[in-house]
Amino acid sequence: MRRYRRRDWSLIIVIVIGVLLATLGWQWLRFRADLRVLPPNVSVAGMDASGMAVEQVLAALDGAYAQPVQLSYQGQPVILAPEAVAFQFDREATRAALEAVRTGRNNLSGFLAYLLRRPSPQVEVAPAVRYSSERLDAFLARVAQQYDRPPQEPVPLPEALTFRAGRAGYELDREASRQLVEAALKSAVNRQVELAVRTSEAPPLQMRHLEEMLKALLAGFDGVPSIFVKDLQTGEELEINPDVAYAGMSVLKIAVMMETYRALDEPPDPEQTRLLTETMTLSGNFTANLLLRDIVGGGDAYQGVENLTASMRHLGLINTFMAAPYDETAPPPAIVTPANSRTDLNANPDPYMQTTAREVGLMLEMIYQCSRGGGALMVAYPGAFTPEECQQMLDIMSQDHTDSMIEAGLPPGTKFARKHGWIGDTHADAAIVFSPGGDFILVVYLYRPQWLEWDVSNPLVQRIATATYNYFNPK
């Protein structure tokens, strides 16, 4: 009985050993079969080559490298054919590298790893390729030459009275792009490249672009124009012939209003308010003279104009004066200013009262800044003006509606404070415009010898106003 059990166990052991040997043999055969292909976790040129035969990999690389590299420059497609850079794929060198990976596990440790199902390490096989660096650099230089764009300035569009916005600039980053293209040339799966491009910001719209626009609008005017524009946010100014002496006309009633408020110790009473309103909205010469006589001049209209002229000098407005009240015909005293002493441009200024586009614009700026608690009026005449009084001036000027010139060039509903004026050879308009894109001052004077047609000046000033509004409020 005991002997039988020993034989039984011996048989079992023999059977187990046989099974183990058979299993090992079977695993060895499978291991040998697996050696015919690449192991798991092998990639070649970005392509997963796990389980592929070497010839399969080489054929796939042949097909991939025959395809062009597709480039993109800011959305513009560019094709790079491999032959353009003398690209060559060395099959035999690549085969040798693949065979080394395939057969590198043909040893005992490789078999044990197979039996224990150990995961294969990640292996990246670099294919053997060559190309001309010089040709690649030359190709990228051609791409840059074709597609690089410097930043483009905003462009005035006089027909539309608007501006084409500035455009960003683009420049190929050749070194960064070269690295991207080289990687794509070597890759079997990722042969698309978004080229590295440096972007420069679009140049902003600037006052000089508005100046270019306004000069284009004035090109057909056969007289003497003068324009003053001021950005009340930044203080930047635009001037076209700003220091030409012109007839003061009703525009100079802005100075009459300023002097009236300066002379008053209290806010204007109802009668004084009526005189101011008629002077500024109806261009009343008679009411303007009453203000000069009774308030500014203390009962003497000529003293009033002397006080006004002296005040303008005190404010630095050396080209602005009144030599006599409105509608006077007696020869006035000759008043010489830098503006009326010019010999290059002559707008036949009225000897009774004169100003310039710049100085009218500065008057408007003084009132505007005073309404906000600061500015030259408060500095030059401490205690003479309050913000409330300056706001009253703006409110009175906002009632000057004629549906013409600057007003007609603004979008409906735009808030403004203005004073217009015209005589036979000179037409002018001066306004503070309160717009969503910023408050600004616009003063336009136009002179034409002997006679200036309204059908010429009115649409021209309207177009100037529209273009200026569009500059501050670009579409």
PyMOL commands that set and color helices and strands:
alter all, ss='L'
color gray80, all
select helices_A, chain A and resi 2-34+54-65+82-85+91-103+108-115+133-147+174-186+207-218+249-263+270-281+285-296+301-314+357-371+376-380+387-397+405-408+454-472
alter helices_A, ss='H'
color red, helices_A
select strands_A, chain A and resi 42-44+47-48+69-73+76-80+88-89+123-125+129-130+155-157+162-164+169-172+192-194+197-200+224-231+237-240+246-247+321-322+353-355+415-422+426-434+440-447
alter strands_A, ss='S'
color yellow, strands_A
deselect
rebuild
show_as cartoon
